[in-house]
Amino acid sequence: MNLVYIYSINKYYIKVVEVISLFRDEFISEYIKPLLLDAYEKGCLRKELLIDFFIEIRFRNIDQHYLELSKVSPNTTLKECFVHLVAFQISGVCKVGFQQKYDELMSEVVG
């Protein structure tokens, strides 16, 4: 995704940003949080993980993280952004015994 496109939306299309924020919040509450809770309850994630805190710092403002990443490397693909902003973050909170399985699953997903 083009950095100029994201910047323009954030600056000039406030209503669009509101819709995107609403979608993101619903996606987090309906998909990301339940999946993290399920993985936590199954013992796949570190026991000291604070799920709500993790979501806030890693997913709530993911679009802003993307903007920062795009400034550093403007030719970054969406797939590369996904790997760095999502896959690596989740890998970091996986229990050691589950991390290899997670990495294998992610390599299938992102190729």
N, C-alpha and C positions, 0 to 999 in steps of 0.2 A: 504494500500500500504506500502511496506517495505521501511523504512528509508534508508537502504543501497542502494536499487535500485535507489531511487531519487538522493542520494548523488553521486552515480556512474555516472548517466546520466549527472549531472551537471559538474562533474569533467572531464570525459573522452570522452563524446560524444557531442562536441560543436555543431555540425550540427543538432543533434536531439534537443538540447536545442533551437536552432534557429527556427526550425520547430514548436516546442511547443509554443514558444513565438509568432510566427506569427499566429498560430491557436488561442491562447488566445486573441491576439489583435483583430482579426477578430470576434471572439465570443463576445467580449465586445462591439465592435462597431455595430455588427448586431443584437445582442439579449439583452444584459444586459442594455446598455444605452437606447435603445428605450423603453424597459419595464419600466425602472426607470422614463424616461420622461413622459410616458403615465400615470403611477401611480401619478406622481407629478401634472400633468395637471388635473387629476381627483380629486385632493385634498386628496389623500391617504397618502402622505408623508409630513413631516414637511416643512413649507414654507421657513425656513432658510437653508434648505439642498442645498449645492453646489454639484450638481451631478457629475461634472467632477472631483472635488477634492475627493469626496467620492469614486468614481471608482478607482482613483489612489491609495488611501491609503488602500482600502479594497479588490480590485480585481486584480489590475495590477500584483502584486507579490504574488498571492495566493499560488503558489508552495513553495515559501520561507516561508510563514506563516505556511504551512503544515510541512515543515522541522522543524521549531521551535517547533510546537505542538508535533511532533513525538519525539523530544528529551525529552520533559517533560513527555510524556506518550507513550512509544513505542508500546503499545498494542491497541492504539486508532484505531477504525475501520474507514473506509472511510465515512460511514454514520454519525458517531459521528463528524468527521472532517467537513463534510458538514454543520451539525447543528451549530457547533461553528464558522466556518469561513464564512458561508453565511447566514443561517437562522437567527441567533441571530443578525447579523450585520444589516440586513434589518429590523428586528423587532425594533431595536433601533431608526430608522429614520421614522417609521410609526407614523402618527398622533394618538393621544390617542383614538379617536373614531373608528379608523380603526384597531388598534393593536390587539384587541380581534379577529376580523375576520381573520386577517393575521395568528395569532397563531392557530386558528382552522384549517385553510387551510394547514398550515405547519404540524400540527399533523397528518393530513390525508396523506400527502406526505411522511413524514419520519416515521410515525407509532408510 
